[in-house]
Amino acid sequence: MTAEPEQYLSARLRRALAEDPRTTEQGVRVTVRGDHVLLSGSVATAERRSALEAVIHDVAPGLTVLDDVKVVSVDAPAGREEL
C-alpha cells in the first residue's frame, strides 16, 4: 500500500478541522512534511487550540504535531484607539 500524498493528507486534515464540532476551524493552515504536521494561524481560545491537536491525532494518529497556532483575544476593545 502506498502512502497518502502529503497534499491529500493536508487537505484531509484541513477538512477534519473544519468539520469537527470541537474545532470548526477554517483559518488554520495545515502543512504536512513526512510524518510531521505543522499547524499555524490563530484561534480565539486556548481550548480551541488544544482541540486542533486532538482532532489531528484522531484523524492521523501517527503524525507528530508541531503547533504554531496563536491565541488571539476577540474581546471588545477596552478603550478608544488613538490614530
N, C-alpha and C positions, 0 to 999 in steps of 0.2 A: 504494500500500500504506500502511495506517495504522500508526502507531507502536503498540507494545505498551503498554497502560495501565500506569502506574507500579506499582499494587498487584499486577498479574500478574507483572511483571518482578521485583519484590521477592520474591514467593513463589517464582518460578522460581530465583532466586539463593539463597534460603534452602534450597531443596531440594537444589540443587547442592552447597552447603556440607555438608549433612547426609549426602549420598550419596557424595561423592567420597572415595576411600580416603586421600587426602592430608590431609583435614581431619576428616571425620566429626563436624562441629560442629553442635549443635542450639541452643546457648545464645547464639549471636552474633546480634545484631539487625542487620537489613538495611533501610535506608531509601533509597529512590530518589527523587531530585528532579531532573527534567530529565535531563541527561547525567552526573550525579554520583550515586555510591552511597556512603552512609555506613555503615561497619561499626563496631559498638560492642558491648562486652561484655568478657569475659575468657577467656583461654586459658592452658594450662599451660606452654607453651614459646614462645620466640621463633621457632623453626622453624615451629610450628603457625600463628603469627600471619602469617608470610611466606606460608605455603601458602594462607591465606584469600584474600589478594590475588591470588595466582597463579590460583586457581580462578575468581575473579570475572573476571579478564582472559581466561581461556579461554572462559568462557560468554558474556560480553558485552564483547568487546574494545574497543568504542567508548566505554565509560564511564570516567570519572575516579573513582578510588577514594580516598575520604577515610577514613583508618584511625584509629579511636579505640579500638582493642582494647588492653586491658591484659594484660600477662603477670603471672599470679599464681602464686606458688610453691605446689606441692601436696605439698611435703616434710613429713615428720613434724615436729612441734614440737621445737625444740631443748631446751626446758626446761619447767618447770612454769609454768602461768599462775596468778597470784595474783588472786583476785577481791576 
